[in-house]
Amino acid sequence: MWWAVIAAAAAEVALSGWFCSGRYRRVTDQPRLNLRWWWAGPAITAIAAILLTRAGSGTPFTDLAYLVGAVAMSLIDLDVHRIPDRFLAGWGGLVALLLVIETLTGPGPSALLRAALGGAALGLLYLLFAVVASMGLGDVKLALLTGSVLGVHSWQTIYLGTLAAFAAAAAAAILLMATRRSRRQDHLAFGPAIVAGALVALALGG
């Protein structure tokens, strides 16, 4: 277990170096985070990796790869309220590759089919929110990847991860408004909530 936790934390440290550079920021962005908070990424990753490894999984490398990229992506989304496509494509491609390999050598083709259907279902759900609400397309792409990672385990895992995501978003919105750091009409970065929901579902054993 500990080698997996150390490897995940080390990978997050490497990504944190890129985060500290601020290269993902655009001229039009309005940054909200101090880049000196880079250490939060490895710390969160180490704690989450311990919970995931204790829960057990038929696709451990996929789950840990999702965790490492998801934490870094969450910090970026909190900072600029945007998920960079290049980051999402590279990270998502790696997670998808690991998912296919681990599923075919472990749970089997039926789990891979469920992952594909789960990703499509969650992606379509968030696409609907993007059409009728202020959800970004980055959130839709993240939901597609997240649904696939959760779908390997079960439909119940997708359901739990989705409920937990909306609960986390609601709690964050209430806290921000209560502390007067946000107003009702302000945009809320939803990527971290999607990730938080997914990690809760995975930590409970898939």
N, C-alpha and C positions, 0 to 999 in steps of 0.2 A: 504493500500500500504506500509506504513512504516514498519509494522511488517515483511513483506516479505524482504524488503531491509536489515533490521537489522539482520534477521535470516541468509540471504545469506552472509552478511559481517562477522557474527560471525562464520559461518561454514568455511569461507575462512581463518579466523584467526587461527582456529584449524588446518587446513591443512598447514598453513604457519609455524606452529611449527615443523611439520614434514619436511617441505622444508628447514628450518634453520638447521636441524640436518645433512642434506647432506647425509642421509642414502641411497638415491637412486643412489648415485654416485658409479661407479666401479673404480677399480684400473687403468683400461685402459682408463678411461674417461679423457678428457682435459677440466675441468670446465672453463666457460667463464663469469659467473656472481658472484658478491660478494653477499654472503648470507645475508648481512645486508640490502639488498633490499627487504626483506620479506614483508614489509609494502605495497609494490606496489600491491600485490595480493588483500588484502582487499579493498584498495582504488579503484582499477579498478572494482572489483566486486560490490561495493556499487553504483558506477556511472552507470554501466551497468544494475544493478537490477532496478534502478529508471527508466531507459529508457524502460526496458522490461515490467515493471508493468504499465507504462503509456500507452504502446502500446496495452495492453490487449492480452489475449490468452485463448484458450479453454483448454490448458494444462499448467497452470502456474507453478505447482510444477515440472513438467518435465523440463520446460525451465530453472527454477532457479537451479535445480540440475545439469543440463548440464553446466550452467554458472559457478557454483562454481568449479566443477571439471576441466572444460576447462581452467580456468584462472591458476589454479595450474599446470596443465599439460603443459600449454604454457611456464611458467617460467622454468619448468624442461627441456623442449625441447630446449629453448634458452640457457640453461646452458650447457647441455651435448649432444645436438643434438640427443636425443633418447627419446622415450616414453616408460616408464617401463610397461611391460605386466601386472604385478600384479596390478598396479594402474589402468590401463585401464580396466582390467577385473572387478575389484570391482566397480569402478565408472560407467562403462558401464552397468553392471548388475543392479545397482540401477536405473539408468536413464531408462533402458528398462522396468523394473518393473513398475515404475511410469507412463511411457508412456502407457503401456497396461491398467492399472487401470483407468487413467484419460480419455483415449480415449473411452473405453467401457462405462464409466459413463457419457461421454460428447459428443464429436463429432460423435461417433458411429463406427461400424465395417468398414465402407468404408474408414474412415480416418486411421484406423489401417492398413488396406490393403495397402493404399497409403504410409504409413510410411515404411512398409516392402519393398515395391517395390522401394521407394525412396532411402532407405538405400542400397539395392542391386545395384541400378543403379550407385550411387555415389561411392560405394565400387569398382565396376567393372571399373569405369573410372579411379580411382586412382591406381588400380591394373595394368591397362594398362600403366600408367606413371611409375610405379615401374619396369615394364618389359623393357620399352624402354628408360627410363631416370634414374635419381638418386633418385627417390622417395623411401622412406623407407616403410617397411611393417607396421610400427607403424602408418604412415600417412594413409595407406589403412584402417586399423581398425578404426582409428578416423573418416575417411570419411564415413564408414559404419554406425557408430553411429550418426554422424552429419546428414547424409541423412535421417535417420529415424526421428530424432527430427524435421527437417525442413519439411519432407514429411507429417507430421500430418496436417500441415497448408494448403499447396498446392504445386503443381508442380512448380508454379511460384516462390515460396519461395526457393525451391531447386536451381532453375536456378539463382535467384538473389544472393543467398549465395555463389554459385560456382563462379560466375563472380566476386563478391566482394573479394573472397579469392585470386583469381589469380591477381586481381588488387592490393591487399595489398602486395602480395609477390613481384610483379614487382616493386612497389614503395619502398619496403624495400631493394631490391637488388640494385636499382639505388642509393638510399641514402647511402648504405654501400660502394658502389664503388666510389661514388662522394667524400666521406670523407676518402677514401683509407683505410677503415677498412676491406675491403674484395676485392677479385679478382674475375674475371668472372668464373674461374674454381672452386672456393671454394663452399663447400656445404652450402645450406641455409636451416635452420630449417623451414619446411613448416607447421608444426602443428599450430603455432600461427596464420598463415594466414588463415587456414581452420576455426579456431575458430573466428577470426575477421570477416570473411565473413558471418559466421552463425549468429553472434550477430547483424550485420548490418541488415540482412534479418529479424530477429526476432524483432528488435527494430522498424522496419518500419511496424510492425503490422502483421507479418506472411503473 
